[in-house]
Amino acid sequence: MTNLSRDYIRDYYQMPNLKKGLKVTYRGKTGKITGFVNSYIKIKTDDGLVNGNVHPQDEELEIMY
């Protein structure tokens, strides 16, 4: 299911380089992508305070390719 979710996000939101392990910044905190569920990106911040699903178009999400 994870690969189907990832592929959907890649295609629909035009994010061809999206994959697990990429570094992100979310609400001013750094972290990484841990997976994909439905049309959401699962992230975990380095401090462990944010561990959840974020919409690919969330303005507070920055993916560092």
C-alpha positions in Angstrom: 0.0 0.0 0.0 2.9 2.4 0.8 4.2 2.3 -2.8 0.8 2.9 -4.3 0.3 5.9 -2.0 3.8 7.3 -2.8 3.2 6.8 -6.5 -0.2 8.6 -6.3 1.4 11.6 -4.5 4.3 11.6 -7.0 2.0 11.7 -10.0 -1.0 13.8 -8.7 1.1 16.5 -7.0 4.0 16.3 -9.5 6.7 15.4 -7.0 8.7 12.8 -9.0 11.6 12.7 -6.5 9.5 11.9 -3.4 10.8 9.0 -1.3 11.2 7.8 2.2 14.1 9.3 4.2 14.1 12.7 2.5 14.7 15.6 5.0 11.8 18.0 5.6 11.1 21.1 7.6 7.6 21.3 9.1 6.4 24.2 11.3 10.1 25.2 11.8 11.3 21.8 12.9 13.5 19.5 10.9 12.7 15.8 10.3 12.3 13.2 7.6 9.7 11.4 5.6 8.9 8.0 7.2 6.2 6.8 4.8 3.0 7.4 2.9 -0.6 6.8 3.7 -3.4 7.4 1.2 -2.6 10.9 -0.1 -0.6 12.0 2.9 3.1 12.1 3.7 4.1 10.6 7.1 6.8 12.6 8.8 8.7 12.5 12.1 10.6 15.5 13.4 14.0 15.1 14.9 12.8 16.1 18.3 10.0 13.5 18.1 7.3 16.1 18.8 5.6 15.9 15.4 4.9 12.4 14.2 2.0 12.3 11.8 0.5 12.7 8.4 0.9 15.9 6.4 -0.8 16.9 3.2 1.7 17.3 0.3 0.4 20.8 -0.3 0.6 22.0 3.3 2.2 25.4 3.2 4.3 24.6 6.4 5.9 21.5 4.8 9.2 22.0 2.9 10.8 18.9 1.4 14.6 19.1 0.8 15.3 17.1 -2.4 
